[in-house]
């Protein structure tokens, strides 16, 4: 006859098992984080923007269709290095110390999500663009581009400190290296793999196989390609990021000096042709076969005087967009290769796949290229995520999320605790229930003082409104994103928005206090203060 087990003993056993279960039996998901540079929402067809039909991205779309697409996804500081620092630390720029690309290197002594994941049993790897000036820490493997890196025949820096040049295209090579690491990893451990592309960052240089992919296609223009900047900050006309005045002929638009003989084209500044200069003779021949006839036709027409100012802007826009969208094609192919790898190796069911970019980008909106501003096109970040068994396929959450949320989200997925210093929030509740919200407003701060002459500004965004402040010129900007999604009319002084203005100021003050934001004077250079 079996003796009955006393209830206290049963409870004690259950409690003990519950304490050790997460470390013994829980199946921590792999995390594949695919990250690009300057990929605008309008250039991802899943978002349904004006470019969706002319430039589809089927592999990125697959993640969205099999998982969730976040339309209200934003960065905390729209510039390359600072955005990456926010992701690693879960903190705003003023807290993680990496405020601008032109500053000192990233402080690796501080906590990062890679450190916690590694301690929690994860293998960690980062491959591709790093752009933080100090070598990665807490990654079991890294192989990174120096600085911005190069598109053609790029150099990579490996963990032994050596630089090695690889013939080919950076997006393809980054993907090759990511797959090679997946092949060699310890299959008994979960992994975090950060596969980070240079593309489609300026110089918008496509894989040679994609040159001409959009030949004969007229790229739709944004309605505000010829924005006059009325009602908004006096600093907008002084920005150095207009397609009209600041896009360079050789560096951006692919007309080499030799092709511009006998004609004087208005030029803001010249950076030369560094990508072309890196090519092998065979690669140059392929490049020239595509661009030389087109460039000659343009120069010949320009010499006739038949191209007026607006027509010239439109020509630049078309050339820019063709190059940019053709550059995106290799990124989408990379996503497809990685998804195929997961399928072929029975990893898909237990791997969270995320596609994002460090910030958005202007594709002619407001007449611009580049990023930096808190206007929607550069403030937004693409964020699509697949997590089988957790996310309902085809979900489209409306939650306001930010790149400071990535670190706590990764930890939550892994069942690990988030340090108190982290300012972001886990979005796992939203992934489990797309109706969930995690905040009412976001805080933004831009500090860069370099190229493109975009001034510092600080602001907040709710689901409907946006308020930001420019301390150098003492200007406030307020936009109603429902009635004015293109942000063409600053309604800060509109009496009809008095209550909204008051509420947003309270939100602004609250978030600056919550995040312990520094005074404007700490970072505004004296020569720019007014």
C-alpha positions in Angstrom: 0.0 0.0 0.0 1.4 3.4 -1.1 1.7 6.0 1.6 -0.1 9.3 0.8 2.2 12.3 0.3 1.6 15.1 2.8 0.2 18.3 1.1 3.0 20.5 2.5 5.6 18.2 0.9 3.8 18.4 -2.5 3.7 22.2 -2.3 7.3 22.4 -1.4 8.2 20.2 -4.3 6.1 22.2 -6.8 7.6 25.4 -5.5 11.2 24.1 -5.8 10.5 22.9 -9.4 9.0 26.3 -10.3 12.1 28.0 -9.1 14.5 26.0 -11.2 12.2 25.4 -14.2 13.1 28.6 -16.1 16.7 27.6 -16.0 16.2 23.9 -16.8 13.2 23.3 -18.9 12.1 26.7 -20.4 12.9 27.0 -24.1 14.4 30.5 -24.5 13.8 31.7 -28.0 16.6 32.6 -30.4 16.6 36.2 -31.4 17.5 37.2 -34.9 17.8 41.0 -35.2 18.1 42.1 -38.8 19.0 45.8 -38.9 19.6 48.2 -41.7 20.6 51.8 -41.9 18.3 54.6 -43.0 15.5 52.4 -44.3 12.3 54.5 -44.7 8.9 53.1 -44.0 7.9 54.3 -47.5 10.4 51.9 -48.9 8.9 48.8 -47.3 5.9 47.6 -49.2 4.2 46.1 -46.1 3.6 49.6 -44.9 1.6 50.4 -48.0 3.3 53.8 -48.8 3.5 55.5 -52.2 6.4 53.3 -53.3 4.9 49.9 -52.4 3.9 49.0 -55.9 7.1 50.1 -57.7 9.5 48.7 -55.1 8.1 45.7 -53.3 10.0 44.1 -50.4 8.5 40.5 -50.3 10.8 39.1 -47.7 10.5 41.9 -45.2 6.8 41.8 -45.9 6.8 38.1 -45.0 7.9 38.8 -41.5 5.0 41.3 -41.1 2.5 38.9 -42.6 3.6 36.1 -40.4 3.9 38.3 -37.3 3.3 41.9 -36.5 3.8 45.3 -38.2 4.3 48.3 -35.9 3.4 51.6 -37.6 4.0 53.7 -34.4 7.6 52.7 -34.0 10.1 55.5 -33.3 13.7 56.3 -32.5 14.9 58.4 -29.6 17.6 60.3 -31.6 17.5 60.1 -35.4 21.2 59.5 -36.2 23.1 56.3 -36.8 25.4 55.7 -33.8 23.1 57.2 -31.1 20.2 55.0 -32.3 22.4 51.9 -31.9 23.5 53.0 -28.5 19.8 53.4 -27.4 19.1 49.9 -28.6 22.0 48.3 -26.7 21.3 50.1 -23.5 17.6 50.7 -23.4 18.4 54.3 -22.4 18.1 57.7 -24.0 21.2 59.3 -25.5 21.9 61.6 -22.6 22.0 58.6 -20.3 24.0 56.2 -22.4 26.5 59.0 -23.3 26.5 58.5 -27.1 24.7 61.7 -28.2 26.1 62.2 -31.7 28.2 60.5 -34.3 30.9 63.1 -33.9 31.4 62.5 -30.2 33.6 60.1 -28.3 33.2 56.3 -28.5 30.5 54.3 -26.9 31.1 53.6 -23.2 31.4 49.8 -23.1 31.7 49.8 -19.3 27.9 50.4 -18.9 25.3 47.7 -19.0 24.1 46.5 -22.4 21.5 43.9 -23.4 24.2 41.7 -24.8 25.8 41.4 -21.3 22.6 40.2 -19.7 21.8 37.8 -22.5 25.3 36.3 -22.4 25.1 35.9 -18.7 21.7 34.3 -19.2 23.1 31.6 -21.4 22.8 33.1 -24.8 25.4 33.0 -27.5 25.8 36.5 -28.9 27.1 37.8 -32.2 27.1 41.1 -34.1 28.0 41.2 -37.8 28.1 44.2 -40.1 27.7 47.8 -39.3 28.5 48.7 -35.7 29.4 52.4 -35.9 30.1 53.1 -32.2 33.8 53.8 -32.3 34.7 51.2 -29.7 34.9 47.4 -30.2 31.9 45.3 -29.3 31.8 43.9 -25.7 29.9 40.9 -24.5 29.6 39.4 -27.9 31.0 35.9 -28.4 31.6 36.7 -32.0 31.8 40.0 -33.9 32.9 40.9 -37.4 32.2 44.6 -38.1 32.6 47.3 -40.7 34.9 50.1 -39.7 32.9 53.3 -39.3 30.4 53.7 -42.1 32.0 50.9 -44.0 32.0 50.6 -47.8 29.5 49.1 -50.2 32.0 47.5 -52.7 34.8 45.2 -51.7 34.4 46.2 -48.0 36.9 45.8 -45.2 35.8 44.0 -42.0 37.4 44.1 -38.6 37.4 40.8 -36.8 37.8 39.9 -33.1 41.6 39.5 -33.6 41.8 43.2 -34.5 42.8 42.5 -38.0 41.2 44.2 -41.0 40.5 42.1 -44.0 39.1 43.1 -47.4 36.5 41.0 -49.1 35.6 41.2 -52.8 31.9 41.7 -53.4 29.0 43.7 -52.0 28.7 44.6 -48.3 25.1 43.4 -47.9 25.8 40.0 -49.4 29.0 39.6 -47.4 27.4 40.6 -44.1 24.7 38.0 -44.8 27.3 35.3 -45.7 29.1 36.0 -42.5 25.9 35.8 -40.5 25.0 32.4 -42.0 28.5 31.1 -41.5 28.2 32.0 -37.8 24.8 30.3 -37.6 26.4 27.2 -39.0 29.2 27.2 -36.5 27.4 28.2 -33.3 26.7 25.9 -30.4 23.3 24.4 -31.3 22.6 23.6 -27.6 22.3 27.3 -26.7 19.9 30.0 -27.7 21.4 32.9 -29.6 21.2 36.6 -30.2 22.4 37.4 -33.7 22.5 41.0 -34.8 22.9 41.1 -38.5 23.4 44.8 -39.3 23.6 46.2 -42.8 25.2 49.4 -44.1 22.5 49.7 -46.8 20.6 51.7 -47.8 22.7 54.5 -46.2 24.1 57.3 -48.4 25.8 56.8 -51.0 22.7 54.7 -52.0 24.9 52.3 -54.1 23.1 49.2 -55.3 24.5 45.7 -55.8 25.7 45.6 -59.4 23.2 42.9 -60.2 20.4 45.3 -59.4 21.6 48.3 -61.5 18.8 49.0 -63.9 16.1 47.1 -61.9 14.0 50.3 -62.0 14.8 51.4 -65.5 11.7 52.8 -67.2 9.9 53.2 -63.9 8.7 56.6 -62.8 9.0 56.8 -59.0 6.0 58.6 -57.5 6.8 62.0 -56.0 5.7 63.1 -52.5 3.2 65.9 -52.5 5.6 68.2 -50.7 8.7 67.7 -52.8 8.7 71.5 -53.4 7.9 72.4 -49.8 8.3 76.2 -49.1 8.6 75.6 -45.3 5.9 78.2 -44.6 4.6 78.5 -40.9 7.4 76.3 -39.6 10.8 76.9 -38.0 13.1 79.6 -39.6 15.8 76.9 -39.6 14.2 74.7 -42.2 15.4 76.7 -45.3 18.9 76.7 -43.9 19.2 72.9 -43.6 21.8 71.3 -45.9 19.8 68.3 -46.9 17.7 69.4 -49.9 17.7 67.3 -53.0 17.7 70.5 -55.0 20.7 72.3 -53.5 22.7 69.7 -51.4 22.7 66.4 -53.2 26.1 66.0 -54.9 26.5 65.1 -58.5 29.3 62.4 -58.1 28.8 61.1 -54.6 25.0 60.9 -54.6 23.9 61.0 -58.2 26.7 59.0 -59.8 28.0 61.4 -62.4 31.8 61.2 -62.4 33.9 64.2 -63.0 35.1 62.8 -66.3 31.5 62.7 -67.5 30.8 66.4 -66.7 33.4 67.9 -68.9 32.3 70.9 -70.8 29.4 71.7 -68.5 29.1 73.6 -65.2 26.6 72.0 -62.8 25.6 73.8 -59.6 27.4 72.0 -56.8 27.0 72.4 -53.0 30.2 70.5 -52.3 32.0 67.5 -53.8 33.0 64.3 -52.1 34.3 62.5 -55.2 33.5 58.9 -56.0 34.9 56.8 -53.2 32.7 53.7 -53.9 33.6 53.7 -57.6 37.3 54.0 -56.8 37.1 50.8 -54.7 35.9 48.7 -57.6 37.8 46.1 -59.6 38.1 46.8 -63.4 35.4 44.3 -64.0 33.0 45.9 -61.5 33.7 49.4 -63.0 32.9 48.1 -66.4 29.5 46.8 -65.2 28.9 50.2 -63.4 29.9 52.2 -66.5 27.7 50.1 -68.8 24.7 51.1 -66.7 25.4 54.7 -65.8 27.6 56.1 -68.7 24.8 56.2 -71.4 22.3 57.7 -69.0 24.7 60.3 -67.8 25.7 61.3 -71.3 22.0 61.6 -72.3 21.4 63.9 -69.3 24.5 66.1 -69.9 23.6 66.5 -73.6 20.1 67.6 -72.7 21.3 69.9 -69.9 23.6 71.6 -72.4 20.7 72.6 -74.5 19.2 74.7 -71.7 15.9 72.9 -71.9 15.9 71.6 -68.3 14.4 74.3 -66.0 14.9 74.3 -62.2 11.9 72.2 -61.3 12.7 69.7 -64.0 16.3 69.4 -62.7 15.0 68.7 -59.1 12.7 66.1 -60.5 15.6 64.5 -62.4 17.7 64.4 -59.2 14.7 62.9 -57.3 14.3 60.1 -59.9 18.0 59.3 -59.9 18.2 59.3 -56.1 15.1 57.1 -55.7 16.2 54.6 -58.3 19.6 54.2 -56.6 18.1 54.1 -53.1 15.3 51.6 -53.9 17.7 49.4 -55.9 20.0 49.4 -52.9 17.1 48.1 -50.7 16.7 45.1 -53.0 19.8 43.4 -51.6 18.7 44.0 -48.1 15.4 42.3 -48.8 17.2 39.4 -50.4 19.3 39.1 -47.3 16.2 38.8 -45.2 15.0 36.1 -47.5 18.2 34.2 -47.2 18.1 34.3 -43.4 14.5 33.3 -43.2 15.2 30.4 -45.6 18.1 29.3 -43.3 15.8 29.2 -40.3 13.3 27.1 -42.3 15.9 24.7 -43.6 17.5 24.1 -40.2 14.2 23.8 -38.2 14.9 26.9 -36.3 11.9 29.0 -37.4 9.5 27.9 -34.7 11.7 29.0 -31.8 13.3 32.1 -33.3 12.1 35.6 -32.9 12.8 37.5 -36.1 12.9 41.3 -36.1 13.5 43.6 -39.0 14.2 47.3 -38.2 16.4 50.2 -39.1 18.3 52.8 -37.0 15.9 55.5 -38.2 13.8 56.5 -41.1 14.8 58.6 -44.0 13.5 61.4 -46.3 12.7 60.2 -49.7 11.9 63.6 -51.1 9.4 64.6 -48.4 9.9 68.3 -47.6 12.3 68.2 -50.6 14.9 66.4 -48.4 17.1 63.4 -48.2 18.9 62.3 -44.9 17.2 62.2 -41.4 17.8 63.9 -38.0 14.5 65.8 -37.7 11.6 64.8 -35.5 9.3 65.0 -38.6 7.7 61.7 -39.1 9.7 60.3 -42.0 13.0 60.2 -40.1 11.5 59.9 -36.6 9.8 56.6 -37.5 11.6 53.3 -37.5 10.4 50.2 -39.4 9.6 47.4 -37.0 8.2 44.1 -38.1 8.5 41.0 -35.9 7.7 37.3 -36.1 7.4 35.1 -33.0 5.6 31.9 -33.8 3.1 30.8 -31.2 3.0 34.2 -29.5 2.2 36.8 -32.1 -1.0 36.5 -34.2 0.0 36.6 -37.8 -0.9 39.8 -39.6 -1.2 41.8 -36.3 -0.9 45.6 -36.6 -0.5 47.0 -33.1 -1.1 50.7 -32.5 1.2 51.0 -29.4 3.8 53.7 -29.3 7.1 52.0 -29.2 10.7 53.3 -29.3 14.2 51.9 -29.8 14.9 52.1 -26.1 12.3 49.4 -25.7 14.3 46.8 -27.7 16.6 45.8 -24.8 14.0 45.2 -22.2 11.9 43.3 -24.8 14.8 41.0 -25.6 15.3 40.3 -21.9 11.6 39.7 -21.4 11.5 37.2 -24.2 14.5 35.4 -22.7 12.9 35.4 -19.2 15.6 37.6 -17.8 15.3 40.6 -15.5 15.7 44.1 -16.7 18.0 46.4 -14.7 16.4 49.4 -13.0 18.6 51.8 -15.1 16.8 50.9 -18.3 14.4 53.6 -19.4 12.5 51.6 -22.1 9.6 49.2 -21.6 9.1 45.6 -22.8 6.7 45.3 -25.7 6.1 41.6 -25.0 2.6 42.5 -23.6 1.8 44.1 -27.0 3.1 41.1 -28.9 0.8 38.8 -26.9 -2.2 41.2 -27.3 -2.0 43.7 -30.1 -4.6 45.9 -28.4 -2.3 46.7 -25.5 -0.7 50.1 -25.0 2.5 50.7 -23.0 2.7 54.6 -23.0 0.8 57.7 -23.9 3.7 59.7 -25.3 7.3 59.4 -26.5 10.3 61.7 -25.8 12.8 62.7 -28.5 16.2 64.5 -28.4 18.6 65.4 -31.2 22.1 66.6 -30.4 24.2 66.3 -33.6 26.1 69.5 -34.5 27.7 68.4 -37.8 26.7 67.9 -41.4 23.3 69.0 -42.8 23.0 71.9 -40.3 20.0 70.5 -38.5 19.7 72.3 -35.1 19.2 70.6 -31.7 15.6 70.0 -30.9 13.6 68.2 -28.2 10.0 67.0 -28.3 7.2 64.7 -27.5 4.7 62.7 -29.6 1.4 61.3 -28.7 -0.9 59.2 -30.9 -2.3 62.4 -32.5 0.0 65.4 -31.8 3.7 66.3 -31.8 5.4 69.2 -30.0 9.0 70.1 -30.2 11.3 72.9 -29.2 14.3 74.4 -30.9 16.4 76.2 -28.2 18.8 77.9 -30.6 16.0 79.9 -32.1 13.5 79.6 -29.2 10.8 78.2 -31.4 8.0 75.7 -30.7 6.5 73.5 -33.3 3.1 71.8 -32.9 1.5 69.5 -35.4 -1.9 67.7 -35.6 -0.9 64.4 -37.2 -4.5 63.4 -38.0 -5.4 66.6 -39.8 -1.9 67.3 -41.1 0.0 64.0 -41.5 2.6 65.6 -43.7 3.4 68.2 -41.0 3.0 71.3 -43.3 1.3 73.6 -40.8 2.6 74.5 -37.4 -0.4 75.2 -35.2 1.5 76.2 -32.1 0.0 79.8 -32.2 -3.4 78.7 -33.3 -6.0 79.6 -30.6 -7.9 76.5 -31.5 -5.1 74.3 -30.2 -4.6 76.2 -26.9 -5.8 73.3 -24.7 -3.7 70.8 -26.8 -0.7 73.0 -26.4 -1.1 73.3 -22.7 -1.5 69.5 -22.3 1.5 68.8 -24.5 3.7 71.2 -22.6 2.8 69.3 -19.4 3.6 66.0 -21.1 6.9 67.5 -22.4 7.9 68.7 -18.9 6.9 65.3 -17.4 8.9 63.2 -19.7 12.0 65.4 -19.5 11.7 65.0 -15.7 11.0 61.3 -15.9 14.1 60.6 -18.1 16.2 63.1 -16.2 16.9 65.1 -19.4 19.7 67.7 -19.2 19.3 71.5 -19.6 19.5 72.8 -23.1 22.6 74.9 -22.2 24.6 71.8 -21.4 24.8 70.8 -25.0 23.9 73.8 -27.1 27.1 75.5 -28.4 27.4 79.1 -27.3 27.9 80.3 -30.9 24.4 78.9 -31.8 22.5 80.1 -28.8 20.0 82.9 -29.3 
